Amino acid sequence: MKRLLIVGGLVALVLAAVVSYYASSQPDGLNKVAEDYGIAANEQQSAAADSPLAEYSFTGISDQRWGGATAGVVGVAVTAALGFGLFYLIRDRRH
């Protein structure tokens, strides 16, 4: 089980860092349709727009690709920490 968690964590980190580095900067399907039909004109700024990981990038890194890779790695690390922390808190205390 421990090996599976380690390998899974490493795969998630590699995917977050490497694959996101090569992600397209073009809008995805939903954004493209919203732009084509004028729906995007009604778009409002998110409440989290000023957060360090907004727009799939990391504040302070000017290169968009490196910022996205860093944001991916930080996102995986924070999600894993929160998940493991919650599981630790709610685990069966009898063991």
C-alpha positions in Angstrom: 0.0 0.0 0.0 2.8 2.4 0.9 4.5 1.7 -2.5 1.3 2.4 -4.3 0.9 5.7 -2.6 4.5 6.7 -3.3 4.2 5.7 -7.0 0.8 7.4 -7.4 2.1 10.6 -5.8 5.2 10.6 -8.1 3.0 10.0 -11.1 0.7 12.9 -10.1 3.7 15.2 -9.6 5.2 14.3 -12.9 1.9 14.8 -14.7 1.3 18.1 -12.9 4.8 19.4 -13.8 5.6 17.9 -17.1 2.3 17.6 -18.9 1.0 21.0 -17.8 4.3 22.5 -19.2 3.1 21.4 -22.7 -0.5 22.3 -22.3 -2.0 24.5 -25.0 -2.7 28.2 -24.2 -5.7 28.1 -26.5 -9.2 28.1 -24.9 -10.8 24.8 -24.2 -14.1 23.8 -25.9 -16.4 25.4 -23.4 -14.4 28.7 -23.4 -14.3 28.6 -27.2 -18.1 28.2 -27.5 -18.6 31.0 -24.9 -16.4 33.3 -27.0 -18.0 32.4 -30.3 -21.5 33.0 -29.1 -20.8 36.2 -27.1 -21.5 34.5 -23.7 -17.9 35.3 -22.5 -18.8 39.1 -22.6 -20.9 38.5 -19.5 -18.1 36.8 -17.7 -17.3 38.1 -14.2 -13.9 38.0 -12.4 -13.6 35.2 -9.9 -13.3 36.0 -6.2 -10.1 34.0 -6.2 -8.6 35.9 -9.1 -5.9 37.5 -6.9 -4.9 34.2 -5.3 -1.3 32.8 -5.8 -2.6 30.0 -8.1 -5.1 31.9 -10.1 -5.4 31.2 -13.9 -3.5 27.9 -13.6 -0.3 29.8 -12.9 1.9 30.7 -9.9 2.2 34.4 -8.9 5.7 35.7 -9.3 6.8 33.5 -12.2 6.6 35.4 -15.4 7.0 32.4 -17.8 3.5 31.1 -18.3 4.7 27.5 -18.8 6.9 27.4 -15.7 4.2 29.1 -13.7 1.6 26.5 -14.8 4.0 23.6 -13.9 4.7 25.2 -10.5 1.0 25.7 -9.8 0.4 22.1 -10.7 3.0 20.8 -8.4 1.8 23.0 -5.5 -1.8 22.0 -6.2 -0.9 18.3 -6.0 1.1 18.8 -2.8 -1.6 20.9 -1.1 -4.4 18.4 -2.2 -2.3 15.4 -0.9 -1.6 17.2 2.4 -5.2 18.0 3.0 -6.4 14.5 1.9 -3.8 12.7 4.1 -4.5 15.1 7.0 -8.3 14.5 6.8 -7.8 10.7 6.6 -5.5 10.8 9.5 -8.1 12.7 11.6 -11.0 10.5 10.7 -9.2 7.1 10.6 -10.2 4.3 12.9 -8.4 5.1 16.3 -8.5 1.5 17.5 -5.3 0.5 15.7 
